[in-house]
């Protein structure tokens, strides 16, 4: 059901300017990868014709695009405000500005996108909230920053985006409907919305009203969004899909039972599941619009840059009868919206309404913001690459970088470059996707290959027909795994109360 990527032809990009401004942190000869991913490299090496180019302390194989000529954005936002809006469980293909056919689906987010730059093929590092949002805050993959599962903790010395902006004199606040229990640092204010998104706007605007107007602010607003059981939809699903009478309801125990009891859904059931999800997207779009209206009425948007993204997507019966996201290595769970909007007061002739078709990653958000806001990264290892050249000239062309995803403590990973995507699962691990689910609910083959142009829904595995592509992407995946920043990435013990809270949301660690 995901939208087919649009590949924009154009000249190949020139050699990269590395994001890393100094030597990365010292790593051992085994690269200090997370244990399961480090163990994946020897498995990749035994495949025929695969040659690993080790790059423990070198640059990755992707190229950073050439800088644009019309405008220079590096450092241009120093002293401006920053609003980071993150939305839980939002598939890119369910927004009008990213391909949804209904013009009434997401008018507020679409209007925001029209004033900025959309990254049409952004990938999450995992289909799970805490690992993905931690990646946004650090510029590192989950195996590097250590939050490989929901409920895990940042290392005591981990520097995140709020730390960096605090050091630059910013007032910082986070109002979160999820991930509030993490050991966040760097926030002047941390407010929990308890999964009730209507509270996000109220708490965020109350903080804005008491700020020092002489200092810039950084506000992070995270919405529970389109997360199951899709409460934000209200009664909209009945208007989208009137007259439905079947087994699908916006109730957690009903959706869980569809999976645990392996209840088959017919076409009408699947349409209603889509309607429940689309309704939740519409409700979230309205809530985001209310926050933007509140900020605008206070004059707070004129000098504010806005970044909007999702932590991950959602399987909607797309694969193996699965609903939700934590188990998904497919685009339905990993393809997310990402857009940047520059502040009107900047007064630069930067492109608006631009669309970037090349694959990018959520690891790229922090280095992009560091470049825009002149935040130093010297002496630190960052897995992402600055997207500022794309903001300067969205139509630059080229194939773009390779996008990766991980799978927690299991040796499962994906790599996507251009039209091709490879999934590797050397242990043929079958994840347990929710309590009580059958062990065979979500089979993932040892190797799966998809052509995302011809087969955006990833239904036709071409690994047996395209061995050269499998070898090429396997080699690329091994190179990229070896070049990661590295970290412990091991299993952490969760406090009992937190474990129960996460299980109540349907998560299994």
C-alpha positions in Angstrom: 0.0 0.0 0.0 3.0 2.3 0.2 3.5 4.9 -2.5 5.9 4.1 -5.2 9.1 6.2 -5.0 9.5 8.8 -7.7 13.1 8.7 -9.0 14.2 12.1 -10.3 16.9 11.9 -13.0 19.8 14.2 -12.9 23.6 14.4 -12.7 25.4 12.2 -10.1 26.4 14.2 -7.0 30.0 15.3 -6.6 32.2 13.7 -3.9 30.9 14.2 -0.4 31.8 16.6 2.2 31.8 14.4 5.4 29.4 15.3 8.2 32.0 14.2 10.7 34.2 17.2 11.5 36.8 15.3 13.5 37.9 11.7 14.1 35.1 9.6 15.5 35.2 8.2 19.0 37.8 5.5 19.4 36.5 2.1 18.6 38.0 -1.4 18.9 39.0 -3.4 15.9 35.6 -5.1 16.0 33.9 -1.7 15.5 32.0 -1.6 18.8 28.8 -2.4 16.9 25.8 -3.7 18.8 26.4 -7.3 19.4 23.7 -8.7 17.0 24.7 -6.4 14.2 28.4 -6.9 14.6 27.7 -10.6 14.5 25.8 -10.1 11.2 28.9 -9.0 9.3 30.6 -12.5 9.2 27.2 -13.9 8.0 27.1 -11.4 5.2 30.7 -12.3 4.2 30.0 -15.9 3.5 27.5 -15.1 0.8 29.0 -15.7 -2.7 31.0 -12.9 -4.3 30.6 -10.6 -1.3 33.7 -8.6 -0.4 33.6 -6.5 2.7 35.5 -3.2 2.7 36.0 -2.5 6.3 35.4 1.1 7.3 35.5 1.1 11.1 37.0 4.6 11.1 36.4 5.7 7.6 33.6 7.4 5.6 30.5 5.5 4.5 29.8 4.7 0.9 27.0 7.1 0.4 27.7 10.5 -1.2 26.5 13.8 0.1 25.0 16.0 -2.6 26.6 19.1 -4.0 25.8 22.4 -2.3 23.3 24.6 -4.1 24.2 27.8 -5.7 21.1 30.0 -5.1 21.3 30.2 -1.3 23.7 29.2 1.5 21.8 28.0 4.5 24.7 26.7 6.7 24.5 28.6 10.0 21.6 30.7 8.8 19.3 29.7 11.7 21.5 30.5 14.6 19.4 32.4 17.1 16.1 31.4 15.5 13.5 29.3 17.2 13.0 25.6 16.5 9.7 23.6 16.6 10.0 19.8 16.2 6.7 18.0 15.6 6.9 14.3 15.7 3.8 12.1 15.1 3.6 8.5 16.2 2.8 5.7 13.7 2.3 8.0 10.7 2.8 6.4 7.3 4.1 8.7 4.6 1.6 7.5 2.1 -1.3 8.6 4.3 -0.6 12.3 3.9 -1.9 14.3 0.9 1.4 15.9 0.4 3.1 12.5 0.2 0.6 10.8 -2.2 -2.7 10.2 -0.5 -5.5 10.9 -3.0 -8.0 12.6 -0.7 -7.4 16.3 -0.5 -9.2 16.4 2.8 -6.9 13.9 4.4 -4.3 16.2 5.9 -4.9 19.8 4.9 -2.9 21.4 7.8 0.2 19.3 7.3 -0.1 19.7 3.5 -0.2 23.4 3.8 2.9 23.3 6.0 4.7 21.1 3.5 3.8 23.5 0.7 5.8 26.2 2.5 8.9 24.0 3.0 10.8 21.0 1.6 9.4 17.5 1.6 11.7 14.4 1.7 9.5 11.9 -0.1 11.6 8.8 0.7 12.7 9.2 4.4 13.3 6.0 6.4 13.0 5.3 10.1 15.8 3.2 11.6 13.3 0.9 13.2 9.5 0.5 13.4 9.5 1.4 17.1 9.1 4.8 18.9 11.9 5.1 21.4 14.7 3.8 19.1 13.5 6.1 16.2 13.0 9.2 18.3 16.3 8.7 20.0 17.9 8.6 16.6 16.3 12.0 15.8 17.8 13.5 18.9 21.3 12.0 18.5 21.9 11.5 14.7 22.9 7.9 15.5 21.4 4.5 14.8 19.8 2.6 17.7 22.7 0.3 17.9 24.9 3.3 18.4 22.9 5.3 20.9 21.8 2.2 22.8 18.0 2.6 22.8 17.3 -0.5 20.8 14.0 -1.1 22.4 11.2 0.9 24.0 12.0 1.5 27.7 15.7 1.6 27.3 17.9 4.4 28.6 20.3 7.0 27.1 23.9 6.6 28.3 24.8 9.2 31.0 27.2 10.9 28.6 25.0 10.9 25.5 24.6 14.4 24.1 21.2 15.1 22.4 19.7 17.9 20.5 18.3 19.7 23.6 21.7 19.6 25.2 23.3 21.3 22.1 20.6 24.0 21.9 20.8 24.7 25.7 24.5 25.3 25.3 23.6 27.8 22.6 21.4 29.7 25.0 18.0 28.2 24.0 15.0 27.7 26.3 13.9 24.0 25.8 10.7 22.1 26.4 9.3 18.7 25.4 5.6 17.9 25.6 5.3 14.2 24.8 2.4 11.7 24.3 4.9 8.8 24.2 8.5 8.1 25.3 7.9 10.4 28.3 9.3 7.8 30.7 12.8 7.9 29.1 15.7 9.4 31.0 15.6 12.6 29.0 18.1 15.3 29.8 18.6 18.8 28.4 15.0 20.0 28.9 14.0 23.1 31.0 10.5 21.6 30.9 9.4 18.0 30.3 5.7 17.5 30.2 3.8 14.2 29.7 0.5 14.3 27.8 -0.3 10.7 28.9 -1.3 9.6 25.3 -4.0 12.3 25.2 -2.9 14.5 22.2 -5.3 17.3 23.1 -3.1 18.1 26.0 0.0 18.6 23.8 -1.3 22.0 22.5 -2.4 23.2 25.9 0.8 22.4 27.7 3.0 23.6 24.8 1.3 27.0 24.5 1.3 27.5 28.3 5.1 27.1 28.2 5.4 29.5 25.2 3.4 32.1 27.2 5.9 32.3 30.0 9.2 32.4 27.9 11.8 35.0 28.1 11.2 36.9 24.7 14.9 37.8 24.5 16.1 34.2 24.1 15.2 31.7 21.4 13.3 28.5 22.2 13.2 24.9 21.1 9.9 23.1 21.5 9.4 19.4 20.8 5.8 18.3 20.5 5.2 14.5 20.1 1.7 13.3 19.3 0.4 9.7 19.8 -1.0 10.4 16.4 -2.1 7.4 14.3 -1.0 4.8 16.9 -3.4 2.0 17.4 -6.2 1.6 18.4 -6.6 4.9 16.4 -8.5 6.9 19.0 -7.6 10.2 17.3 -10.1 9.3 14.6 -13.2 9.9 16.7 -16.2 9.2 14.5 -14.5 10.0 11.2 -14.1 6.4 10.2 -17.9 6.0 9.9 -17.9 8.9 7.5 -15.0 7.5 5.5 -16.5 4.0 5.3 -20.2 4.3 6.1 -22.4 1.3 6.7 -19.6 -1.1 7.7 -20.6 -4.1 9.7 -17.8 -6.5 10.5 -15.1 -7.6 13.0 -12.8 -4.5 12.8 -13.2 -1.9 15.5 -11.0 0.9 17.0 -10.5 -1.1 20.1 -7.2 -2.6 21.2 -8.5 -6.0 22.3 -10.3 -6.4 19.0 -7.3 -5.5 16.9 -5.1 -7.8 19.0 -7.5 -10.7 18.7 -7.4 -10.4 14.9 -3.7 -11.3 15.2 -3.7 -13.7 18.1 -6.6 -15.7 16.7 -5.5 -15.2 13.1 -8.9 -14.0 12.1 -8.9 -13.5 8.3 -10.1 -10.1 7.0 -11.9 -9.8 3.8 -11.8 -6.7 1.5 -14.5 -4.9 3.4 -12.7 -5.5 6.7 -9.5 -4.2 5.3 -11.2 -1.1 3.9 -12.5 -0.4 7.3 -9.1 -0.9 8.9 -7.8 1.6 6.4 -10.6 4.0 7.3 -9.8 3.7 11.1 -6.2 4.6 10.4 -7.0 7.4 7.9 -9.5 8.8 10.5 -6.7 8.9 13.1 -4.4 10.7 10.6 -7.2 13.3 10.0 -7.7 13.8 13.7 -4.0 14.3 14.3 -3.7 16.7 11.4 -6.4 18.8 13.0 -4.5 18.8 16.4 -1.2 19.8 14.7 -3.1 22.7 13.0 -4.4 23.9 16.4 -0.9 24.0 17.8 0.3 26.0 14.7 -2.6 28.4 15.0 -1.8 28.9 18.7 1.8 29.7 18.0 0.8 32.0 15.1 -1.6 33.9 17.2 1.2 34.6 19.6 3.6 35.8 16.8 5.8 32.8 17.6 6.2 31.4 14.1 7.8 34.3 12.3 11.2 33.4 13.6 10.6 29.7 14.0 11.9 26.8 11.8 9.7 23.8 11.8 10.6 20.1 11.3 7.8 17.6 11.1 8.4 13.8 10.9 7.0 10.5 12.1 8.9 7.9 14.2 7.7 5.0 12.1 4.7 3.8 10.0 2.1 1.0 10.4 1.4 -2.3 8.9 -2.3 -2.4 8.1 -2.7 -6.1 7.2 -0.1 -5.5 4.5 2.1 -8.5 5.4 1.3 -11.8 7.1 -2.0 -10.5 8.6 -0.1 -8.2 10.9 -1.4 -4.9 12.3 0.8 -2.4 14.1 4.5 -1.7 13.5 7.1 -3.1 15.9 7.7 -6.3 13.8 7.7 -4.7 10.4 10.9 -4.5 8.2 8.7 -3.3 5.3 8.1 0.1 3.9 4.7 0.2 5.5 6.5 0.4 8.8 9.6 2.3 7.9 8.7 4.9 5.2 7.9 8.1 7.1 7.2 11.8 6.2 9.9 14.3 6.8 9.7 18.0 6.1 11.6 21.2 6.9 10.1 24.7 6.9 12.4 27.7 7.2 11.2 30.7 9.3 9.6 33.5 7.2 11.8 36.1 9.0 14.9 34.5 7.4 14.1 36.4 4.3 16.2 34.1 2.0 15.1 33.1 -1.5 15.2 29.4 -0.4 13.0 27.0 -2.3 9.5 26.3 -0.9 7.3 23.5 -1.8 10.3 21.5 -3.0 10.3 17.7 -3.0 13.4 15.5 -2.6 13.0 12.0 -4.1 16.3 10.5 -3.0 16.3 8.2 0.1 17.3 9.8 3.3 17.1 8.7 7.0 16.0 10.0 10.4 19.7 9.9 11.3 20.1 12.9 9.1 17.9 15.2 11.1 20.4 16.1 13.8 23.4 16.9 11.5 21.0 18.9 9.3 19.9 21.0 12.3 23.5 21.3 13.6 24.5 22.8 10.3 21.5 25.1 10.1 21.8 26.3 13.7 25.6 26.4 13.8 25.8 23.7 16.5 29.3 22.2 16.9 29.8 18.5 16.3 33.6 18.4 16.5 35.0 15.3 18.0 31.7 13.3 17.9 30.6 10.5 15.8 27.3 11.0 13.9 25.8 8.3 11.7 23.7 10.8 9.7 24.5 13.2 6.9 23.5 16.8 6.6 20.5 17.4 4.3 21.3 21.2 3.9 22.4 20.8 0.3 18.9 19.3 -0.5 17.2 22.2 1.3 19.3 24.6 -0.8 18.4 22.8 -4.1 15.8 20.0 -3.7 15.9 19.0 -7.4 19.6 18.2 -7.4 19.1 14.6 -8.6 21.4 11.6 -8.1 20.6 8.3 -6.5 21.1 9.4 -2.9 22.4 7.5 0.0 21.7 4.0 1.2 19.1 3.9 4.0 19.3 1.3 6.8 17.1 -0.1 9.4 17.8 -2.4 12.4 15.7 -4.8 14.5 16.7 -4.4 18.1 18.7 -7.4 19.5 18.0 -9.6 16.5 20.2 -10.1 13.5 17.7 -8.6 11.1 18.5 -5.5 9.0 17.4 -3.8 5.8 19.2 -1.6 3.3 17.6 0.4 0.6 19.3 2.2 -2.3 17.4 3.7 -5.2 14.7 1.4 -6.3 16.1 -1.7 -4.6 15.6 -2.9 -1.0 17.1 -5.9 0.7 16.0 -7.5 4.0 18.4 -10.0 5.7 17.4 -12.4 8.5 20.2 -14.9 8.6 18.8 -16.7 11.6 15.3 -16.8 10.1 14.1 -15.3 13.4 10.3 -15.1 13.7 9.6 -12.2 16.1 6.8 -12.4 18.7 4.8 -9.3 17.8 2.5 -9.1 20.8 1.6 -11.1 23.9 -0.3 -14.3 23.0 0.5 -14.1 19.3 1.4 -17.4 17.5 5.1 -17.9 16.9 4.6 -18.1 13.2 2.6 -14.8 12.9 5.4 -12.9 11.2 7.8 -15.0 9.1 10.7 -13.1 7.6 12.8 -15.0 5.1 16.6 -15.2 5.3 16.9 -12.9 2.3 14.1 -10.8 0.7 14.7 -8.4 -2.2 12.1 -5.9 -3.6 11.9 -3.5 -6.5 10.1 -0.5 -4.8 9.3 1.1 -8.2 7.5 -1.9 -9.6 6.4 -3.4 -6.3 6.0 -0.7 -3.7 3.9 -2.9 -1.4 6.8 -5.5 -1.3 4.7 -8.5 -2.3 7.1 -10.0 -4.9 10.4 -11.3 -3.4 13.0 -11.1 -6.2 16.0 -12.5 -4.3 16.0 -15.7 -6.3 15.8 -13.8 -9.6 18.2 -11.0 -8.9 21.3 -12.6 -7.3 23.6 -9.7 -8.4 21.4 -7.2 -6.6 21.4 -9.3 -3.5 25.2 -9.5 -3.6 25.6 -5.8 -4.2 23.2 -4.7 -1.4 24.6 -7.3 1.0 28.1 -5.9 0.4 26.8 -2.4 0.9 25.0 -3.4 4.1 28.2 -4.9 5.5 30.1 -1.8 4.7 27.5 0.4 6.3 27.3 -1.8 9.4 31.1 -1.6 9.8 31.1 2.2 9.5 28.5 2.9 12.2 29.5 4.9 15.2 29.1 1.8 17.4 27.9 1.4 20.9 27.0 -1.2 23.5 23.5 -1.9 22.0 23.0 -4.6 24.6 19.9 -5.8 26.4 18.8 -3.6 29.3 16.6 -4.6 32.2 13.4 -2.6 32.5 11.9 -1.5 35.8 8.8 -3.7 36.4 6.3 -0.7 36.3 7.7 0.5 33.0 7.6 -3.0 31.6 3.9 -3.2 32.5 3.2 0.2 30.9 4.8 -0.8 27.7 3.0 -4.2 27.6 -0.3 -2.3 28.1 0.5 -0.5 24.9 1.1 -3.8 23.1 4.9 -3.8 23.1 7.0 -6.9 23.8 10.7 -6.6 24.5 
